[in-house]
Amino acid sequence: MRKPRDYDAELKALEDKARELKTRKVQQLGELVIATGADNLTADELAGALIVLAETTDAGKREAWAKRGAAFFQGRARRSPPAPDRDHGGAQTQPGGAQPASGGTGAT
């Protein structure tokens, strides 16, 4: 005879897992805001910029943003491991390097 499934327990476990994933996502987004220096913006400025990004349908702009983001993460990956005796040749991202690649304001 088969053991009956406890659907309530399975549902609770799935809900707990979903809550954990959402919490991790929120934490990682907060870390991203801080890592990029966007934590210096007001909440209104950050929300406005994100709304513009989300509403942008220009594939060229999105591709440029994706390249900048990939370069940002690659630069962070190179800096993450402690290697004081290695010379990076000045290829690290400078603190003021958060200017738009197009030279514009980024608004559409």
ChimeraX attribute file (.defattr): number of C-alpha atoms within 10 A of each C-alpha:
attribute: neighborCount
match mode: 1-to-1
recipient: residues
	/A:1	3
	/A:2	4
	/A:3	5
	/A:4	6
	/A:5	8
	/A:6	8
	/A:7	9
	/A:8	9
	/A:9	10
	/A:10	11
	/A:11	11
	/A:12	11
	/A:13	12
	/A:14	12
	/A:15	12
	/A:16	12
	/A:17	12
	/A:18	12
	/A:19	12
	/A:20	12
	/A:21	12
	/A:22	12
	/A:23	12
	/A:24	12
	/A:25	12
	/A:26	12
	/A:27	12
	/A:28	12
	/A:29	12
	/A:30	13
	/A:31	13
	/A:32	13
	/A:33	15
	/A:34	12
	/A:35	12
	/A:36	14
	/A:37	13
	/A:38	15
	/A:39	14
	/A:40	11
	/A:41	12
	/A:42	10
	/A:43	11
	/A:44	9
	/A:45	12
	/A:46	15
	/A:47	12
	/A:48	12
	/A:49	15
	/A:50	12
	/A:51	11
	/A:52	14
	/A:53	17
	/A:54	10
	/A:55	10
	/A:56	13
	/A:57	11
	/A:58	10
	/A:59	9
	/A:60	9
	/A:61	16
	/A:62	14
	/A:63	11
	/A:64	14
	/A:65	17
	/A:66	12
	/A:67	13
	/A:68	15
	/A:69	13
	/A:70	12
	/A:71	13
	/A:72	17
	/A:73	12
	/A:74	14
	/A:75	14
	/A:76	14
	/A:77	10
	/A:78	13
	/A:79	13
	/A:80	9
	/A:81	8
	/A:82	8
	/A:83	10
	/A:84	7
	/A:85	6
	/A:86	7
	/A:87	8
	/A:88	11
	/A:89	6
	/A:90	7
	/A:91	9
	/A:92	14
	/A:93	14
	/A:94	8
	/A:95	8
	/A:96	7
	/A:97	11
	/A:98	13
	/A:99	10
	/A:100	12
	/A:101	14
	/A:102	10
	/A:103	7
	/A:104	9
	/A:105	9
	/A:106	14
	/A:107	8
	/A:108	11
